[in-house]
Amino acid sequence: MIREKSARCVSGIGVLLGLLLVFGASAALLRNSADAPAQQAFGVLVALLGVAALPGLFMVNPNEARVLQLFGEYVGTVRAPGLRWTNPLYSKQRVSLRVRNFETQSRMKVNDIDGNPIEMSAVVVWHIIDTAQASFEVDDCGKFVTTAAEAALRKLAMSYPYDAHEEGQVSLRGSPLEITEHLRREMQERLAMAGVEVLEARISNLAYAPEIAQAMLRRQQAAAVIAARQKIVDGSVGMVEMALERLSQKNIVRLDEERKAAMVSNLLVVLCSESATQPIVNTGTLYT
């Protein structure tokens, strides 16, 4: 695997000034050598040498690199910004080091671990850290990143359920931090060979597929109702238990088992009922 290495180059400012002096000297020689063929030939030679050295000048912008090659062989990478000069025979490929981002297909349909069809997409933030790998290990770095990101997103979806079925279970919808970190690691493993670092990978859209959306919505509503009723029943039982215990401690009234059962039943009806209950005032004794 080709790894990035630094290429030797010099500041282009000094070389540019030197070339200007060379061209000036060549022009002076040609102007003053009308009757001296040897001097005229020397002036032309100096001018040709200056022209041959000009292609060695190149500009490196901030957050940019130049990959140098000599007859197909990788020579090195220049990252220092500014005007530079190197061997004029080197080819110089521009590689951007800026942070880039993109969003995967907005309605990419995948299946979760339970086989439920869902639609999801993700936003990926990345940049190149190894210019040699990005230039020579993959054909098109941008397309490679897009394809690898979508493949990682599909694998992530097939590793978790959409909703958690048990307490503490990691799910796509209920565990955003764990899912985000898993997605970033999965993409980083796939993109390491391209010299790319994934800075962030976050799910931007997550929903059930339209064909099962209504059924899953009813399922979620039923689960929410069951959970709410369970909380109500737990609280009601606690309140009834506390009422019986307080009555017993204060010796306010003594109830046999049958009356305790009737009291428990009445309290549970009042506390657990979804609609307001109508009270009935007993004007007799407990037993009539």
Secondary structure, DSSP 8 states (H G I E B T S, - for coil): -----B---EEHHHHHHHHHHHHHHHHHHHHT-TT-HHHHHHHHHHHHHHHHHGGGEEEE-TTEEEEEEETTEEEEEE-S-EEEE--TT-EEEEEE-S-EEEE--TTEEEE-TT--EEEEEEEEEEEES-HHHHHHTSS-HHHHHHHHHHHHHHHHHTTS-SS-SSTT---TTT-HHHHHHHHHHHHHHHHGGGTEEEEEEEEEEEEE-HHHHHHHHHHHHHHHHHHHHHHHHHHHHHHHHHHHHHHHHHTS----HHHHHHHHHHHHHHHH-SS--------S-TT-
